[in-house]
């Protein structure tokens, strides 16, 4: 059975059980109420007869005269409000007074006392009562009877109404359950159709749902969110592959051209061959660096990047990165200064953190003009170590600031200002910092000043720790 059918059957069965239970309860209660009303009316007739009998007997000197007047009173009852009620007054086995009900073929006088006390005889309901005349020292029994036919007819009408209403109610419940299930499952149908329409080449389909659709709406919204993430990932992958192909194609084309020129030129001398080989070597080194960076980012994306996290001093990694970058800065007669470098203990991979800082320093060297200045500072801020790299280069244009951490992104600079690189450095540095629960941000950029900051959680030892840091200021001095 489909979910719609199961929901409809379940709803109908539950609603039907409730309706049947309520119908049975209503039938029982209404039937009991009808008999209770009948018994109440008979008790009223019996009580009224007892009061009349006591009054008439007390008004007369002889018992017979009082009983005759009681008969007159019952005759008046029979022609008045109690025309449908038989009343019999007995003294022992002697019938004292009697009020019949015409055209019903039933006579209380013909029944023995045992059957009169049965409560129900031949379709009549009987209620008995008694009183004692103190004046004549006689006990009287009073019986009132009324046909149960009106009660049975009323109960029959109730039963017919319920037998008609319950199936109609169940049919309406089944219809309502089906419509409700169909409306509730409509987002699922649309979800299934959307799933069928999604392909790796087209992830634009979305389920038309809202939060008002309840749990199914929430499921649809989550599915839409999943499609959004998948589409974004696929778009990034496509862009990555396009950019990677471009970055790989360029050095391969240049190297191939150099090899073809050297191979097809039969008059090439040794110097020209060496130049071609040098070009090929440079392009292959650039290609190898690009492939290595791509592999690093791929491992970071798939969480397969191996990070040897341990207790370390961040100032050591920064010192090593600065020493490595000084060679590049010296070639451009730049000044690389370490403004502040306190002991900074943290948890991390020394090689990776050194690589992240070195990437920032290399970028600063590339974009800082000849004779410029690069400053490195390390400070503590809210239980974090903050390393800033500041240069006095031309700055980053506003249009490029939001994209500088994208892979293969390179700002469109004039030809004379362009530098070598594939545009993967900042993406790698940001990935390294995020893998250490840290951040890499562009804090400030303008002509003459650009500052990047890396932030990583600090590790504070107990105050009683007295270990010596091998590269501490006192040891270096």
C-alpha positions as CSV (number, residue, x, y, z in Angstrom):
1,X,0.0,0.0,0.0
2,X,1.1,3.5,-0.7
3,X,1.8,6.0,2.1
4,X,-1.4,7.9,1.0
5,X,-3.5,4.7,1.3
6,X,-2.0,3.8,4.7
7,X,-2.6,7.3,6.0
8,X,-6.1,7.3,4.8
9,X,-6.9,3.8,6.3
10,X,-5.2,4.7,9.5
11,X,-7.1,8.0,9.8
12,X,-10.4,6.4,8.9
13,X,-9.9,3.5,11.3
14,X,-9.0,5.8,14.2
15,X,-11.8,8.2,13.4
16,X,-14.2,5.2,13.0
17,X,-13.2,3.7,16.3
18,X,-13.8,7.0,18.0
19,X,-17.2,7.5,16.3
20,X,-18.4,4.0,16.9
21,X,-17.4,4.2,20.6
22,X,-19.2,7.6,21.0
23,X,-22.2,6.2,19.1
24,X,-22.4,3.1,21.4
25,X,-22.0,5.3,24.4
26,X,-24.7,7.7,23.2
27,X,-27.0,4.9,22.4
28,X,-26.6,3.3,25.9
29,X,-26.9,6.7,27.7
30,X,-30.0,7.8,25.7
31,X,-31.7,4.4,26.2
32,X,-31.0,4.5,29.9
33,X,-32.3,8.1,30.0
34,X,-35.5,7.1,28.2
35,X,-36.2,4.3,30.7
36,X,-35.2,6.5,33.6
37,X,-37.7,9.2,32.4
38,X,-40.4,6.5,32.2
39,X,-39.6,5.2,35.7
40,X,-39.6,8.7,37.0
41,X,-43.1,9.4,35.6
42,X,-44.4,6.2,37.1
43,X,-42.9,7.0,40.5
44,X,-44.6,10.4,40.3
45,X,-48.0,8.7,39.5
46,X,-47.4,6.2,42.4
47,X,-46.6,9.0,44.8
48,X,-49.6,11.1,43.8
49,X,-51.9,8.1,44.2
50,X,-50.5,7.4,47.7
51,X,-51.1,11.0,48.8
52,X,-54.6,10.9,47.4
53,X,-55.4,7.6,49.1
54,X,-54.1,8.8,52.4
55,X,-56.2,12.0,52.1
56,X,-59.4,10.3,51.2
57,X,-59.2,7.6,53.9
58,X,-58.5,10.3,56.5
59,X,-61.5,12.3,55.4
60,X,-64.1,9.5,55.8
61,X,-65.3,7.6,58.9
62,X,-65.4,4.3,57.2
63,X,-62.7,2.6,55.2
64,X,-65.1,1.7,52.4
65,X,-66.2,5.3,51.8
66,X,-62.6,6.4,51.6
67,X,-61.7,3.6,49.1
68,X,-64.8,4.6,47.0
69,X,-63.6,8.2,46.9
70,X,-60.1,7.0,46.0
71,X,-61.6,5.2,43.0
72,X,-63.3,8.4,41.9
73,X,-60.0,10.2,42.1
74,X,-58.3,7.5,39.9
75,X,-61.1,7.9,37.4
76,X,-60.3,11.5,37.2
77,X,-56.6,10.6,36.7
78,X,-57.6,8.3,33.8
79,X,-59.4,11.1,32.0
80,X,-56.8,13.8,32.8
81,X,-53.0,13.8,32.8
82,X,-52.5,10.1,33.4
83,X,-54.5,8.6,30.5
84,X,-51.6,6.5,29.4
85,X,-50.9,5.1,32.9
86,X,-52.6,2.2,34.7
87,X,-52.8,2.5,38.4
88,X,-53.8,-0.3,40.8
89,X,-54.3,0.0,44.6
90,X,-54.4,-3.3,46.5
91,X,-54.8,-4.2,50.1
92,X,-53.4,-7.7,50.3
93,X,-55.0,-9.7,47.5
94,X,-58.0,-7.3,47.4
95,X,-58.2,-4.8,44.6
96,X,-59.2,-1.5,46.2
97,X,-59.1,0.9,43.2
98,X,-58.0,0.8,39.6
99,X,-57.4,3.2,36.7
100,X,-57.2,1.4,33.3
101,X,-55.5,2.5,30.0
102,X,-58.0,2.0,27.1
103,X,-57.2,0.1,24.0
104,X,-53.9,-1.4,25.2
105,X,-55.1,-4.9,26.1
106,X,-53.3,-5.0,29.4
107,X,-54.9,-5.2,32.9
108,X,-52.8,-5.0,36.1
109,X,-55.7,-6.6,38.1
110,X,-55.1,-9.9,36.2
111,X,-51.5,-10.2,37.4
112,X,-50.4,-11.8,40.7
113,X,-48.4,-9.8,43.1
114,X,-45.1,-11.7,42.2
115,X,-45.4,-10.6,38.6
116,X,-46.3,-7.1,39.5
117,X,-43.0,-6.7,41.3
118,X,-41.0,-7.9,38.2
119,X,-40.7,-4.4,36.9
120,X,-41.5,-5.3,33.2
121,X,-44.4,-7.5,32.0
122,X,-45.9,-7.9,28.5
123,X,-44.3,-4.7,27.2
124,X,-45.3,-2.6,30.2
125,X,-43.0,-0.9,32.7
126,X,-44.3,-1.4,36.4
127,X,-43.3,0.7,39.4
128,X,-44.6,-0.2,42.9
129,X,-45.0,1.7,46.1
130,X,-46.7,1.3,49.5
131,X,-48.3,3.3,52.3
132,X,-50.1,2.4,55.5
133,X,-53.3,4.0,56.7
134,X,-52.9,4.4,60.5
135,X,-56.5,5.3,60.9
136,X,-57.7,2.0,59.6
137,X,-54.5,0.1,60.3
138,X,-54.3,-1.2,56.7
139,X,-51.3,-1.6,54.4
140,X,-51.9,-0.7,50.8
141,X,-49.7,-1.5,47.7
142,X,-49.8,0.9,44.7
143,X,-48.7,-0.2,41.2
144,X,-48.4,2.1,38.2
145,X,-47.7,0.8,34.7
146,X,-47.1,2.4,31.4
147,X,-46.4,0.9,27.9
148,X,-42.7,0.8,26.8
149,X,-43.8,1.2,23.2
150,X,-43.1,5.0,23.0
151,X,-39.7,4.5,24.7
152,X,-38.8,1.7,22.3
153,X,-39.9,3.8,19.3
154,X,-37.7,6.6,20.5
155,X,-34.7,4.2,21.0
156,X,-35.4,2.8,17.5
157,X,-35.2,6.3,16.0
158,X,-31.9,6.9,17.9
159,X,-30.6,3.6,16.6
160,X,-31.6,4.4,13.0
161,X,-30.0,7.8,13.2
162,X,-26.8,6.3,14.5
163,X,-26.8,3.5,11.9
164,X,-27.2,6.1,9.2
165,X,-24.8,8.7,10.7
166,X,-21.9,6.4,11.5
167,X,-21.4,5.1,7.9
168,X,-21.8,8.6,6.5
169,X,-19.3,9.9,9.0
170,X,-16.9,7.1,8.2
171,X,-17.2,7.9,4.5
172,X,-16.6,11.6,5.1
173,X,-13.7,10.7,7.4
174,X,-12.2,8.5,4.6
175,X,-12.6,11.3,2.1
176,X,-11.2,13.9,4.5
177,X,-8.3,11.5,5.3
178,X,-7.5,11.0,1.6
179,X,-7.6,14.7,0.8
180,X,-5.5,15.5,3.9
181,X,-3.0,12.8,3.1
182,X,-2.9,14.0,-0.6
183,X,-2.3,17.6,0.5
184,X,0.3,16.6,3.1
185,X,2.2,14.3,0.7
186,X,2.1,16.7,-2.2
187,X,5.5,18.2,-1.2
188,X,6.9,14.7,-1.1
189,X,5.6,14.1,-4.7
190,X,7.2,17.3,-5.8
191,X,10.4,16.3,-3.9
192,X,10.5,13.0,-5.8
193,X,9.9,14.8,-9.1
194,X,12.7,17.2,-8.2
195,X,15.1,14.4,-7.4
196,X,14.3,12.8,-10.7
197,X,15.1,16.0,-12.5
198,X,18.4,16.6,-10.8
199,X,21.5,15.6,-12.8
200,X,25.2,16.4,-12.4
201,X,24.9,18.9,-15.2
202,X,21.8,20.7,-13.9
203,X,21.4,21.3,-10.2
204,X,19.0,24.2,-10.5
205,X,15.8,22.4,-9.7
206,X,14.2,23.2,-6.3
207,X,11.2,22.0,-4.3
208,X,8.4,24.6,-4.0
209,X,7.8,24.3,-0.2
210,X,7.8,26.7,2.8
211,X,8.2,26.4,6.5
212,X,4.4,26.5,6.8
213,X,4.2,22.9,5.4
214,X,5.4,21.5,8.7
215,X,7.8,18.6,8.9
216,X,7.5,17.8,5.2
217,X,8.1,21.5,4.4
218,X,11.2,21.4,6.7
219,X,12.4,18.3,4.8
220,X,11.9,20.1,1.5
221,X,13.8,23.1,2.7
222,X,16.7,21.0,3.9
223,X,16.7,19.2,0.5
224,X,16.8,22.6,-1.2
225,X,19.6,23.6,1.1
226,X,21.5,20.4,0.1
227,X,21.0,21.2,-3.5
228,X,22.3,24.7,-2.9
229,X,25.4,23.3,-1.4
230,X,25.9,20.7,-4.1
231,X,25.4,23.3,-6.8
232,X,27.9,25.6,-5.2
233,X,30.4,22.8,-4.8
234,X,29.9,21.7,-8.4
235,X,30.3,25.3,-9.6
236,X,33.5,25.6,-7.5
237,X,34.8,22.3,-8.9
238,X,34.0,23.4,-12.5
239,X,35.7,26.7,-11.9
240,X,38.6,25.0,-10.2
241,X,39.1,22.6,-13.0
242,X,38.9,25.4,-15.6
243,X,41.4,27.5,-13.7
244,X,43.7,24.5,-13.0
245,X,43.6,23.5,-16.7
246,X,44.6,27.0,-17.6
247,X,47.4,27.1,-15.0
248,X,48.7,23.7,-16.2
249,X,48.3,24.4,-19.9
250,X,50.4,27.6,-19.8
251,X,53.7,26.1,-18.6
252,X,53.2,22.9,-20.6
253,X,52.6,25.0,-23.8
254,X,55.7,27.2,-23.1
255,X,57.9,24.1,-22.4
256,X,56.6,22.3,-25.4
257,X,57.2,25.3,-27.6
258,X,60.8,25.6,-26.3
259,X,61.4,21.9,-26.9
260,X,60.0,22.1,-30.4
261,X,62.1,25.1,-31.3
262,X,65.3,23.5,-30.0
263,X,64.4,20.2,-31.7
264,X,63.5,21.6,-35.1
265,X,66.3,24.0,-35.4
266,X,69.2,22.0,-36.8
267,X,71.5,25.0,-36.6
268,X,71.0,25.6,-32.9
269,X,74.2,25.9,-31.0
270,X,74.8,24.7,-27.4
271,X,73.9,28.0,-25.9
272,X,70.5,28.1,-27.6
273,X,69.8,24.5,-26.4
274,X,70.8,25.4,-22.9
275,X,68.4,28.4,-23.0
276,X,65.6,26.1,-24.2
277,X,66.3,23.6,-21.4
278,X,66.4,26.4,-18.9
279,X,62.9,27.5,-20.1
280,X,61.6,24.0,-19.9
281,X,63.1,23.5,-16.4
282,X,61.5,26.8,-15.1
283,X,58.1,25.9,-16.5
284,X,58.3,22.4,-15.1
285,X,59.2,23.8,-11.7
286,X,56.3,26.2,-11.9
287,X,54.0,23.3,-13.0
288,X,55.2,21.1,-10.2
289,X,54.6,23.9,-7.6
290,X,51.1,24.4,-9.0
291,X,50.3,20.6,-8.9
292,X,51.7,20.4,-5.3
293,X,49.5,23.3,-4.2
294,X,46.5,21.8,-5.8
295,X,47.2,18.5,-4.1
296,X,47.5,20.3,-0.8
297,X,44.1,22.0,-1.2
298,X,42.5,18.8,-2.4
299,X,43.7,17.0,0.8
300,X,42.4,19.9,2.9
301,X,39.0,19.7,1.2
302,X,38.7,16.0,1.8
303,X,39.9,16.2,5.4
304,X,42.8,13.8,4.5
305,X,45.4,16.5,5.2
306,X,47.8,15.1,7.8
307,X,48.3,17.6,10.6
308,X,50.8,16.7,13.3
309,X,49.3,18.8,16.1
310,X,51.6,19.2,19.1
311,X,52.7,21.7,21.7
312,X,54.8,24.3,19.9
313,X,56.0,27.9,20.0
314,X,54.5,30.0,17.3
315,X,57.3,32.6,17.5
316,X,59.7,29.9,16.4
317,X,57.7,29.2,13.2
318,X,57.5,32.9,12.5
319,X,61.2,33.4,13.0
320,X,62.0,30.5,10.6
321,X,59.5,31.9,8.0
322,X,61.1,35.4,8.3
323,X,64.6,34.0,7.9
324,X,63.5,32.1,4.7
325,X,61.8,35.3,3.3
326,X,64.8,37.6,4.0
327,X,66.6,36.1,1.1
328,X,63.8,37.1,-1.3
329,X,63.6,40.5,0.4
330,X,67.3,41.1,0.1
331,X,67.1,40.6,-3.7
332,X,64.7,43.6,-3.9
333,X,66.6,45.6,-1.2
334,X,63.6,45.4,1.0
335,X,63.7,45.7,4.8
336,X,62.0,42.8,6.7
337,X,61.5,43.8,10.4
338,X,60.2,41.7,13.3
339,X,58.5,44.3,15.5
340,X,57.5,42.1,18.4
341,X,58.0,38.4,19.0
342,X,57.0,37.1,22.5
343,X,57.1,33.5,23.4
344,X,53.8,32.1,22.0
345,X,52.9,28.6,23.0
346,X,50.1,26.9,21.1
347,X,48.9,23.6,19.6
348,X,49.7,23.1,16.0
349,X,51.8,21.7,13.2
350,X,55.0,23.8,13.1
351,X,55.7,23.1,9.4
352,X,52.2,24.1,8.3
353,X,52.1,27.2,10.4
354,X,55.5,28.2,9.1
355,X,54.2,27.7,5.6
356,X,51.2,29.9,6.2
357,X,53.3,32.8,7.5
358,X,55.9,32.3,4.7
359,X,53.1,32.6,2.1
360,X,52.1,36.0,3.5
361,X,55.7,37.1,3.6
362,X,56.4,35.9,0.0
363,X,53.3,37.8,-1.2
364,X,54.5,40.9,0.6
365,X,57.9,40.6,-1.0
366,X,56.3,40.2,-4.4
367,X,54.0,43.2,-4.2
368,X,56.2,45.6,-2.2
369,X,58.3,47.9,-4.4
370,X,62.1,47.8,-4.4
371,X,63.5,49.3,-1.2
372,X,60.1,48.9,0.7
373,X,59.5,47.7,4.2
374,X,57.8,44.6,5.6
375,X,56.9,44.3,9.3
376,X,56.0,41.2,11.2
377,X,54.4,41.4,14.7
378,X,53.1,38.8,17.2
379,X,50.9,39.8,20.1
380,X,48.3,38.3,22.4
381,X,44.6,39.2,22.1
382,X,41.8,37.6,24.1
383,X,43.6,34.2,24.7
384,X,44.7,34.1,21.0
385,X,48.0,34.7,19.3
386,X,47.7,37.3,16.5
387,X,50.5,37.4,13.9
388,X,50.3,40.4,11.5
389,X,52.2,41.0,8.3
390,X,52.3,44.5,7.0
391,X,53.9,45.9,3.9
392,X,54.0,49.3,2.1
393,X,52.9,48.0,-1.3
394,X,50.3,49.4,-3.6
395,X,47.4,47.8,-1.8
396,X,44.5,45.6,-3.1
397,X,41.7,47.1,-5.2
398,X,38.2,47.2,-3.7
399,X,36.9,44.9,-6.4
400,X,39.5,42.2,-5.6
401,X,39.4,42.4,-1.8
402,X,36.4,40.0,-1.6
403,X,38.1,37.4,-3.9
404,X,41.7,37.3,-2.8
405,X,41.2,34.0,-0.9
406,X,39.6,32.3,-3.9
407,X,41.7,29.6,-5.6
408,X,43.5,30.7,-8.8
409,X,42.3,34.3,-8.3
410,X,44.8,36.8,-9.5
411,X,44.1,40.5,-9.6
412,X,44.0,42.0,-13.1
413,X,47.1,44.2,-12.8
414,X,49.0,46.1,-15.6
415,X,51.5,43.9,-17.4
416,X,54.5,45.6,-15.7
417,X,53.0,45.0,-12.2
418,X,52.2,41.3,-12.6
419,X,54.1,38.8,-10.6
420,X,54.6,35.0,-11.0
421,X,52.2,32.6,-9.3
422,X,49.1,30.5,-9.7
423,X,46.9,32.4,-7.2
424,X,46.8,29.5,-4.7
425,X,49.0,30.9,-1.9
426,X,46.4,32.8,0.1
427,X,43.9,29.9,-0.3
428,X,46.5,27.5,1.1
429,X,47.3,29.8,4.0
430,X,43.6,30.3,4.9
431,X,43.1,26.5,4.8
432,X,46.0,25.9,7.1
433,X,44.8,28.4,9.7
434,X,41.2,27.0,9.6
435,X,42.6,23.5,10.1
436,X,44.2,24.9,13.3
437,X,40.8,26.4,14.5
438,X,42.2,29.8,13.5
439,X,41.5,32.5,10.9
440,X,43.3,34.5,8.2
441,X,41.9,37.9,7.4
442,X,42.7,41.0,5.4
443,X,42.7,43.7,8.1
444,X,43.6,46.8,6.1
445,X,44.6,47.7,2.6
446,X,45.3,51.0,0.9
447,X,48.1,52.5,-1.2
448,X,51.2,52.3,0.9
449,X,49.9,49.9,3.6
450,X,48.4,46.3,3.5
451,X,48.0,44.2,6.6
452,X,47.1,40.5,6.9
453,X,46.4,38.8,10.3
454,X,46.5,35.2,11.4
455,X,44.8,34.3,14.6
456,X,45.2,31.0,16.5
457,X,44.2,29.9,20.0
458,X,46.9,30.3,22.6
459,X,48.1,27.6,25.0
460,X,48.7,28.8,28.6
461,X,50.7,26.6,31.0
462,X,50.2,26.5,34.7
463,X,52.0,29.4,36.5
464,X,54.3,26.8,38.2
465,X,55.8,25.7,34.9
466,X,59.4,26.7,34.8
467,X,60.6,25.2,31.5
468,X,63.0,27.2,29.3
469,X,62.1,28.0,25.7
470,X,65.2,27.3,23.6
471,X,64.6,30.3,21.3
472,X,63.5,32.7,24.0
473,X,64.9,36.2,24.0
474,X,67.2,35.5,27.0
475,X,68.7,32.4,25.3
476,X,69.2,34.2,22.0
477,X,71.0,37.1,23.7
